[in-house]
């Protein structure tokens, strides 16, 4: 009897090596030179379009995946920028373009992830779009390991590695 090849399924902890490029071929992110990315499959830990394509892959398998914006970070909303006065930031905070910030709506208490796009004399311009919103993403992925998740990992919805938490 041959051993059945393990494939990526829900509740597996999957390790992948990847390189992410945009439609122009610019590298946006890569695991090269680092540890593989480990995530809990089927729990929205990675973008839906990539997760869907990884389902059923086995260790050692490689794939080129093209993910449209609606399966990645969504479409870009043109009017989703706001100028925040400099006084709204702690004085010791160094705000720089490209930086991600969490802002809380003081009325609703909802937390938004925003990205600094520019610093102007009258304030800081933030964009509510993810920097990759509206982009078609190109992933070259390789599955390097698959293991069953622990009951704790499934309960928490993410991977626990070496006792520490990655949030």
N, CA, C and O of each residue as an XYZ file, in Angstrom:
668
protein
N       0.839     -1.208      0.000
C       0.000      0.000      0.000
C       0.868      1.249      0.000
O       1.869      1.323      0.713
N       0.479      2.221     -0.798
C       1.244      3.469     -0.792
C       0.571      4.438      0.174
O      -0.650      4.470      0.325
N       1.411      5.210      0.807
C       0.891      6.180      1.767
C       0.201      7.297      0.996
O       0.745      7.829      0.028
N      -0.993      7.642      1.434
C      -1.735      8.708      0.769
C      -1.022     10.035      0.999
O      -0.600     10.347      2.113
N      -0.900     10.797     -0.060
C      -0.220     12.095      0.068
C      -1.107     13.085      0.799
O      -2.279     13.258      0.463
N      -0.535     13.731      1.800
C      -1.284     14.726      2.567
C      -1.474     15.977      1.711
O      -0.529     16.477      1.102
N      -2.696     16.466      1.677
C      -2.953     17.706      0.949
C      -3.527     18.748      1.897
O      -4.072     18.427      2.953
N      -3.391     19.996      1.492
C      -3.853     21.123      2.301
C      -5.377     21.107      2.439
O      -6.104     21.152      1.447
N      -5.841     21.042      3.683
C      -7.281     21.057      3.990
C      -7.536     22.017      5.148
O      -6.602     22.491      5.795
N      -8.819     22.297      5.401
C      -9.200     23.158      6.516
C      -8.626     22.584      7.816
O      -8.567     21.368      8.001
N      -8.211     23.474      8.700
C      -7.644     23.122     10.011
C      -6.257     22.503      9.932
O      -5.787     21.921     10.909
N      -5.592     22.620      8.780
C      -4.185     22.241      8.694
C      -3.336     23.481      8.945
O      -3.717     24.593      8.582
N      -2.174     23.274      9.574
C      -1.188     24.338      9.645
C      -0.277     24.125      8.444
O       0.373     23.088      8.314
N      -0.243     25.123      7.576
C       0.469     25.009      6.314
C       1.644     25.974      6.307
O       1.503     27.131      6.704
N       2.805     25.503      5.856
C       3.976     26.361      5.696
C       4.196     26.541      4.208
O       4.275     25.568      3.459
N       4.297     27.810      3.780
C       4.526     28.075      2.357
C       5.705     29.018      2.179
O       5.983     29.879      3.013
N       6.384     28.819      1.062
C       7.360     29.801      0.610
C       6.652     30.546     -0.507
O       5.962     29.932     -1.321
N       6.814     31.858     -0.556
C       6.081     32.593     -1.584
C       6.847     33.824     -2.035
O       7.694     34.352     -1.314
N       6.533     34.264     -3.234
C       6.951     35.570     -3.715
C       5.703     36.199     -4.315
O       5.025     35.601     -5.151
N       5.415     37.410     -3.874
C       4.250     38.147     -4.346
C       4.722     39.260     -5.267
O       5.572     40.066     -4.891
N       4.167     39.305     -6.480
C       4.502     40.382     -7.407
C       3.216     41.048     -7.883
O       2.140     40.452     -7.831
N       3.340     42.285     -8.346
C       2.180     42.963     -8.926
C       2.132     42.660    -10.421
O       2.965     41.913    -10.933
N       1.163     43.236    -11.115
C       0.990     42.948    -12.550
C       2.173     43.407    -13.388
O       2.354     42.935    -14.510
N       2.980     44.320    -12.858
C       4.162     44.790    -13.578
C       5.396     43.932    -13.270
O       6.474     44.158    -13.821
N       5.220     42.943    -12.379
C       6.343     42.065    -12.058
C       7.230     42.570    -10.930
O       8.279     41.983    -10.666
N       6.826     43.660    -10.251
C       7.600     44.155     -9.108
C       7.336     43.266     -7.901
O       6.185     42.944     -7.605
N       8.404     42.867     -7.199
C       8.236     42.049     -5.995
C       7.705     42.925     -4.868
O       8.327     43.920     -4.497
N       6.543     42.543     -4.323
C       5.908     43.301     -3.239
C       6.235     42.683     -1.886
O       6.341     43.383     -0.879
N       6.392     41.360     -1.877
C       6.653     40.661     -0.624
C       7.196     39.279     -0.969
O       6.838     38.705     -1.997
N       8.048     38.755     -0.119
C       8.571     37.412     -0.359
C       9.024     36.804      0.957
O       9.410     37.508      1.890
N       8.968     35.467      1.010
C       9.477     34.785      2.204
C      10.940     34.405      1.995
O      11.572     33.837      2.886
N      11.475     34.722      0.814
C      12.851     34.345      0.497
C      13.810     34.908      1.547
O      13.727     36.077      1.924
N      14.714     34.055      2.007
C      15.683     34.495      3.020
C      15.096     34.523      4.418
O      15.776     34.908      5.369
N      13.829     34.116      4.556
C      13.193     34.074      5.872
C      12.586     32.700      6.080
O      12.639     31.839      5.202
N      12.009     32.510      7.252
C      11.279     31.274      7.517
C      10.053     31.249      6.607
O       9.527     32.307      6.260
N       9.589     30.063      6.214
C       8.344     30.005      5.439
C       7.187     30.619      6.242
O       7.230     30.662      7.471
N       6.173     31.085      5.545
C       4.982     31.616      6.205
C       4.148     30.434      6.672
O       3.844     29.528      5.895
N       3.783     30.452      7.949
C       2.970     29.383      8.519
C       1.605     29.985      8.829
O       1.524     31.038      9.461
N       0.540     29.335      8.396
C      -0.789     29.871      8.691
C      -1.760     28.714      8.890
O      -1.478     27.579      8.507
N      -2.903     29.014      9.491
C      -3.945     28.024      9.735
C      -4.931     28.089      8.582
O      -5.602     29.103      8.392
N      -5.023     27.003      7.804
C      -5.833     26.978      6.585
C      -7.328     26.946      6.908
O      -7.771     26.225      7.802
N      -8.090     27.741      6.163
C      -9.546     27.740      6.319
C     -10.037     28.700      7.387
O     -11.210     28.655      7.758
N      -9.163     29.573      7.893
C      -9.552     30.494      8.963
C      -9.307     31.960      8.607
O      -9.137     32.798      9.493
N      -9.288     32.266      7.308
C      -9.093     33.649      6.855
C      -7.829     34.310      7.377
O      -7.809     35.517      7.622
N      -6.772     33.522      7.546
C      -5.498     34.087      7.988
C      -4.723     34.679      6.816
O      -3.818     35.492      7.010
N      -5.080     34.267      5.598
C      -4.445     34.822      4.402
C      -5.572     35.230      3.447
O      -6.733     34.895      3.682
N      -5.239     35.943      2.383
C      -6.297     36.408      1.485
C      -7.052     35.228      0.858
O      -6.447     34.208      0.527
N      -8.375     35.370      0.695
C      -9.226     34.268      0.245
C      -8.796     33.643     -1.084
O      -8.842     32.422     -1.233
N      -8.383     34.458     -2.038
C      -8.015     33.935     -3.356
C      -6.815     33.012     -3.303
O      -6.748     32.038     -4.054
N      -5.864     33.307     -2.423
C      -4.680     32.462     -2.289
C      -5.041     31.194     -1.517
O      -4.621     30.096     -1.882
N      -5.820     31.354     -0.453
C      -6.211     30.204      0.363
C      -6.958     29.167     -0.481
O      -6.710     27.966     -0.368
N      -7.872     29.644     -1.324
C      -8.659     28.755     -2.185
C      -7.740     27.944     -3.102
O      -7.945     26.744     -3.287
N      -6.727     28.602     -3.676
C      -5.814     27.924     -4.605
C      -4.881     26.934     -3.903
O      -4.421     25.973     -4.519
N      -4.604     27.162     -2.629
C      -3.704     26.265     -1.886
C      -4.411     24.980     -1.443
O      -3.761     23.966     -1.189
N      -5.743     25.027     -1.352
C      -6.502     23.844     -0.937
C      -6.206     22.686     -1.882
O      -6.309     22.822     -3.102
N      -5.839     21.551     -1.306
C      -5.595     20.365     -2.128
C      -4.163     20.218     -2.619
O      -3.813     19.186     -3.192
N      -3.323     21.238     -2.406
C      -1.913     21.106     -2.808
C      -1.192     20.201     -1.818
O      -1.621     20.064     -0.672
N      -0.094     19.581     -2.259
C       0.669     18.719     -1.353
C       2.078     19.270     -1.158
O       2.515     20.160     -1.887
N       2.782     18.727     -0.164
C       4.131     19.192      0.162
C       5.044     19.051     -1.055
O       5.073     18.009     -1.709
N       5.778     20.104     -1.341
C       6.698     20.098     -2.476
C       6.072     20.654     -3.741
O       6.773     20.981     -4.698
N       4.747     20.761     -3.741
C       4.055     21.270     -4.924
C       4.211     22.789     -5.028
O       4.175     23.508     -4.029
N       4.383     23.252     -6.269
C       4.520     24.685     -6.520
C       3.438     25.122     -7.487
O       2.968     24.337     -8.311
N       3.047     26.389     -7.379
C       1.971     26.883     -8.223
C       2.128     28.384     -8.427
O       2.612     29.093     -7.544
N       1.715     28.860     -9.594
C       1.626     30.303     -9.825
C       0.149     30.656     -9.711
O      -0.681     30.106    -10.436
N      -0.181     31.568     -8.806
C      -1.571     31.917     -8.533
C      -1.786     33.397     -8.847
O      -1.017     34.254     -8.411
N      -2.835     33.680     -9.604
C      -3.201     35.069     -9.889
C      -4.484     35.352     -9.119
O      -5.488     34.664     -9.299
N      -4.445     36.376     -8.255
C      -5.593     36.689     -7.412
C      -6.135     38.078     -7.778
O      -5.444     39.082     -7.606
N      -7.380     38.130     -8.284
C      -7.976     39.424     -8.602
C      -8.289     40.211     -7.325
O      -8.420     39.616     -6.255
N      -8.409     41.545     -7.422
C      -8.642     42.381     -6.229
C      -9.791     41.907     -5.344
O      -9.693     41.969     -4.119
N     -10.888     41.431     -5.958
C     -12.033     41.039     -5.129
C     -11.757     39.808     -4.266
O     -12.482     39.561     -3.303
N     -10.716     39.030     -4.596
C     -10.336     37.892     -3.747
C      -9.082     38.203     -2.936
O      -8.507     37.321     -2.298
N      -8.662     39.484     -2.970
C      -7.464     39.891     -2.239
C      -7.862     41.007     -1.263
O      -8.526     40.748     -0.259
N      -7.454     42.245     -1.561
C      -7.717     43.343     -0.628
C      -8.855     44.247     -1.081
O      -9.017     45.357     -0.575
N      -9.650     43.759     -2.048
C     -10.824     44.505     -2.481
C     -10.498     45.606     -3.471
O      -9.331     45.905     -3.726
N     -11.547     46.209     -4.028
C     -11.324     47.298     -4.979
C     -10.824     48.536     -4.259
O     -10.979     48.663     -3.044
N     -10.230     49.439     -5.004
C      -9.744     50.683     -4.434
C     -10.880     51.702     -4.393
O     -11.567     51.907     -5.394
N     -11.076     52.331     -3.260
C     -12.092     53.380     -3.142
C     -11.391     54.726     -3.236
O     -10.569     55.073     -2.387
N     -11.721     55.471     -4.268
C     -11.003     56.713     -4.552
C     -11.124     57.781     -3.470
O     -10.167     58.515     -3.224
N     -12.283     57.881     -2.820
C     -12.451     58.979     -1.858
C     -12.193     58.569     -0.425
O     -12.685     59.201      0.511
N     -11.423     57.515     -0.258
C     -11.217     56.971      1.088
C      -9.990     57.558      1.768
O      -9.282     56.846      2.479
N      -9.725     58.843      1.563
C      -8.600     59.474      2.254
C      -9.134     60.548      3.183
O     -10.245     61.050      3.017
N      -8.322     60.882      4.154
C      -8.717     61.872      5.148
C      -7.455     62.579      5.631
O      -6.382     61.979      5.694
N      -7.593     63.859      5.972
C      -6.453     64.574      6.560
C      -6.674     64.637      8.065
O      -7.692     65.143      8.535
N      -5.724     64.126      8.798
C      -5.787     64.115     10.264
C      -4.833     65.202     10.760
O      -3.661     65.209     10.384
N      -5.319     66.120     11.598
C      -4.411     67.171     12.095
C      -3.242     66.575     12.888
O      -3.390     65.564     13.575
N      -2.082     67.224     12.778
C      -0.879     66.735     13.469
C      -1.111     66.557     14.978
O      -0.542     65.656     15.595
N      -1.946     67.419     15.562
C      -2.193     67.355     17.015
C      -2.847     66.041     17.427
O      -2.764     65.652     18.592
N      -3.487     65.360     16.502
C      -4.176     64.104     16.826
C      -3.204     62.959     17.096
O      -3.598     61.922     17.629
N      -1.934     63.144     16.729
C      -0.932     62.092     16.930
C      -0.115     62.400     18.175
O       0.140     63.566     18.476
N       0.303     61.357     18.909
C       1.173     61.605     20.071
C       2.443     62.328     19.608
O       3.005     61.976     18.571
N       2.904     63.339     20.366
C       4.054     64.131     19.924
C       5.314     63.306     19.667
O       6.123     63.664     18.811
N       5.486     62.211     20.394
C       6.711     61.406     20.231
C       6.620     60.456     19.026
O       7.606     59.817     18.657
N       5.441     60.370     18.424
C       5.249     59.414     17.332
C       5.812     59.969     16.024
O       5.483     61.082     15.614
N       6.666     59.175     15.380
C       7.200     59.578     14.086
C       6.320     58.999     12.990
O       6.373     57.803     12.703
N       5.516     59.851     12.386
C       4.587     59.406     11.353
C       5.266     59.536      9.999
O       5.776     60.600      9.649
N       5.269     58.446      9.238
C       5.932     58.444      7.935
C       5.034     57.834      6.875
O       4.226     56.956      7.180
N       5.165     58.295      5.610
C       4.387     57.698      4.531
C       4.643     56.199      4.428
O       5.778     55.743      4.565
N       3.572     55.433      4.183
C       3.687     53.983      4.063
C       3.360     53.262      5.354
O       3.132     52.052      5.359
N       3.337     54.005      6.444
C       3.102     53.432      7.763
C       1.631     53.038      7.923
O       0.740     53.779      7.508
N       1.378     51.883      8.519
C       0.010     51.466      8.826
C      -0.341     51.881     10.242
O       0.469     51.733     11.157
N      -1.541     52.398     10.424
C      -1.988     52.838     11.756
C      -3.381     52.287     12.028
O      -4.146     52.019     11.102
N      -3.697     52.124     13.292
C      -5.069     51.776     13.653
C      -5.708     53.017     14.236
O      -5.169     53.644     15.147
N      -6.872     53.364     13.694
C      -7.592     54.531     14.202
C      -8.941     54.073     14.726
O      -9.583     53.195     14.150
N      -9.359     54.680     15.827
C     -10.654     54.344     16.405
C     -11.617     55.500     16.159
O     -11.306     56.662     16.423
N     -12.790     55.149     15.648
C     -13.849     56.142     15.478
C     -14.408     56.410     16.873
O     -14.969     55.515     17.506
N     -14.254     57.648     17.351
C     -14.638     57.946     18.734
C     -16.154     57.846     18.931
O     -16.617     57.660     20.056
N     -16.926     57.965     17.854
C     -18.384     57.861     17.975
C     -18.839     56.404     18.050
O     -19.604     56.034     18.940
N     -18.365     55.576     17.108
C     -18.842     54.192     17.036
C     -17.926     53.204     17.750
O     -18.344     52.093     18.077
N     -16.670     53.606     17.995
C     -15.717     52.701     18.628
C     -15.091     51.735     17.634
O     -14.232     50.935     18.004
N     -15.518     51.802     16.367
C     -14.964     50.895     15.351
C     -13.508     51.260     15.079
O     -13.144     52.435     15.046
N     -12.673     50.217     14.882
C     -11.256     50.426     14.612
C     -11.008     50.238     13.118
O     -11.458     49.259     12.523
N     -10.293     51.179     12.526
C      -9.956     51.110     11.106
C      -8.454     51.009     10.949
O      -7.690     51.612     11.704
N      -8.042     50.238      9.959
C      -6.632     50.171      9.585
C      -6.457     51.236      8.503
O      -7.141     51.190      7.481
N      -5.560     52.187      8.709
C      -5.319     53.215      7.695
C      -3.830     53.262      7.375
O      -3.000     52.784      8.148
N      -3.508     53.841      6.231
C      -2.118     53.900      5.774
C      -1.773     55.345      5.459
O      -2.510     56.027      4.747
N      -0.655     55.806      5.988
C      -0.219     57.177      5.772
C       0.274     57.309      4.336
O       1.144     56.552      3.907
N      -0.283     58.277      3.582
C       0.179     58.452      2.197
C       1.082     59.670      2.050
O       2.021     59.651      1.254
N       0.806     60.736      2.814
C       1.726     61.883      2.777
C       1.567     62.754      4.010
O       0.549     62.725      4.702
N       2.611     63.528      4.256
C       2.612     64.461      5.378
C       2.525     65.854      4.766
O       3.374     66.232      3.959
N       1.499     66.623      5.149
C       1.330     67.987      4.649
C       1.405     68.946      5.828
O       1.243     68.539      6.978
N       1.654     70.236      5.537
C       1.702     71.206      6.644
C       0.423     71.199      7.490
O       0.483     71.364      8.708
N      -0.736     71.007      6.841
C      -2.001     71.066      7.591
C      -2.372     69.744      8.265
O      -3.337     69.689      9.028
N      -1.616     68.681      7.989
C      -1.919     67.411      8.645
C      -1.381     66.219      7.890
O      -0.647     66.353      6.912
N      -1.766     65.040      8.370
C      -1.297     63.777      7.816
C      -2.409     63.199      6.945
O      -3.550     63.066      7.389
N      -2.065     62.855      5.693
C      -3.064     62.260      4.804
C      -3.042     60.751      5.014
O      -2.007     60.105      4.850
N      -4.207     60.195      5.383
C      -4.315     58.742      5.558
C      -5.300     58.189      4.544
O      -6.251     58.860      4.143
N      -5.053     56.958      4.142
C      -5.882     56.271      3.167
C      -6.490     55.056      3.852
O      -5.783     54.272      4.485
N      -7.808     54.903      3.723
C      -8.487     53.756      4.329
C      -8.353     52.508      3.460
O      -8.698     51.411      3.899
N      -7.855     52.663      2.229
C      -7.609     51.507      1.363
C      -6.350     50.792      1.824
O      -5.392     51.431      2.259
N      -6.349     49.474      1.730
C      -5.105     48.727      1.909
C      -4.197     49.125      0.754
O      -4.686     49.342     -0.355
N      -2.869     49.229      0.982
C      -1.976     49.617     -0.125
C      -2.126     48.731     -1.371
O      -1.831     49.179     -2.479
N      -2.576     47.497     -1.205
C      -2.723     46.599     -2.351
C      -4.169     46.512     -2.852
O      -4.483     45.669     -3.692
N      -5.047     47.381     -2.337
C      -6.434     47.394     -2.820
C      -6.424     47.724     -4.311
O      -5.661     48.577     -4.764
N      -7.271     47.044     -5.057
C      -7.369     47.295     -6.489
C      -6.307     46.601     -7.315
O      -6.347     46.656     -8.544
N      -5.348     45.944     -6.657
C      -4.248     45.272     -7.371
C      -4.584     43.808     -7.644
O      -5.178     43.127     -6.807
N      -4.199     43.342     -8.813
C      -4.212     41.905     -9.090
C      -2.871     41.381     -8.594
O      -1.815     41.865     -9.003
N      -2.922     40.397     -7.720
C      -1.706     39.887     -7.089
C      -1.264     38.583     -7.737
O      -2.083     37.732     -8.084
N       0.039     38.446     -7.891
C       0.620     37.250     -8.497
C       1.506     36.574     -7.451
O       2.491     37.151     -6.990
N       1.144     35.351     -7.087
C       1.921     34.609     -6.094
C       2.608     33.421     -6.747
O       1.989     32.683     -7.513
N       3.884     33.236     -6.445
C       4.547     31.974     -6.736
C       4.676     31.309     -5.380
O       5.417     31.779     -4.516
N       3.956     30.213     -5.195
C       3.942     29.568     -3.882
C       4.436     28.142     -3.967
O       4.301     27.466     -4.986
N       5.011     27.711     -2.866
C       5.433     26.316     -2.733
C       5.035     25.860     -1.340
O       5.346     26.523     -0.350
N       4.350     24.735     -1.264
C       3.971     24.175      0.037
C       5.184     23.421      0.576
O       5.675     22.489     -0.062
N       5.668     23.830      1.759
C       6.840     23.158      2.322
C       6.512     22.239      3.495
O       7.298     21.353      3.830
N       5.348     22.447      4.120
C       4.983     21.564      5.222
C       3.491     21.655      5.484
O       2.877     22.705      5.298
N       2.913     20.537      5.920
C       1.500     20.496      6.317
C       1.444     19.666      7.587
O       2.004     18.571      7.644
N       0.767     20.185      8.608
C       0.560     19.390      9.816
C      -0.838     19.683     10.344
O      -1.377     20.764     10.109
N      -1.421     18.733     11.052
C      -2.735     19.007     11.641
C      -2.591     20.090     12.711
O      -1.610     20.106     13.455
N      -3.554     20.979     12.785
C      -3.532     22.011     13.828
C      -3.898     21.382     15.162
O      -4.589     20.364     15.211
N      -3.431     21.993     16.239
C      -3.814     21.525     17.575
C      -5.221     22.045     17.867
O      -5.657     23.013     17.243
N      -5.937     21.421     18.803
C      -7.276     21.924     19.165
C      -7.240     23.398     19.595
O      -8.160     24.163     19.304
N      -6.163     23.782     20.291
C      -5.993     25.174     20.706
C      -5.899     26.125     19.519
O      -6.536     27.178     19.498
N      -5.095     25.736     18.532
C      -4.916     26.573     17.346
C      -6.241     26.751     16.614
O      -6.574     27.847     16.164
N      -6.995     25.654     16.503
C      -8.299     25.732     15.834
C      -9.236     26.637     16.628
O      -9.944     27.463     16.052
N      -9.239     26.480     17.935
C     -10.103     27.312     18.788
C      -9.754     28.794     18.663
O     -10.639     29.650     18.639
N      -8.468     29.082     18.585
C      -8.030     30.485     18.514
C      -8.010     31.032     17.091
O      -7.952     32.245     16.890
N      -8.057     30.140     16.105
C      -8.114     30.574     14.721
C      -6.790     31.010     14.123
O      -6.764     31.668     13.083
N      -5.672     30.644     14.780
C      -4.348     30.968     14.235
C      -3.283     30.013     14.781
O      -3.516     29.270     15.734
N      -2.120     30.057     14.154
C      -1.015     29.167     14.513
C      -0.346     29.615     15.807
O      -0.141     30.809     16.028
N      -0.009     28.658     16.653
C       0.820     28.922     17.836
C       2.164     28.285     17.540
O       2.244     27.083     17.285
N       3.223     29.087     17.574
C       4.530     28.463     17.331
C       5.464     28.774     18.484
O       5.591     29.922     18.911
N       6.101     27.753     18.971
C       7.057     27.894     20.055
C       6.482     28.569     21.283
O       7.199     29.278     21.989
N       5.203     28.363     21.552
C       4.605     28.930     22.756
C       4.206     30.378     22.622
O       3.377     30.855     23.398
N       4.766     31.101     21.660
C       4.428     32.526     21.518
C       3.190     32.723     20.681
O       2.719     31.797     20.021
N       2.672     33.910     20.709
C       1.504     34.253     19.889
C       1.935     35.220     18.796
O       2.706     36.146     19.051
N       1.446     35.011     17.594
C       1.675     35.981     16.519
C       0.330     36.574     16.142
O      -0.551     35.877     15.639
N       0.183     37.852     16.387
C      -1.093     38.496     16.008
C      -0.816     39.614     15.039
O      -1.745     40.288     14.592
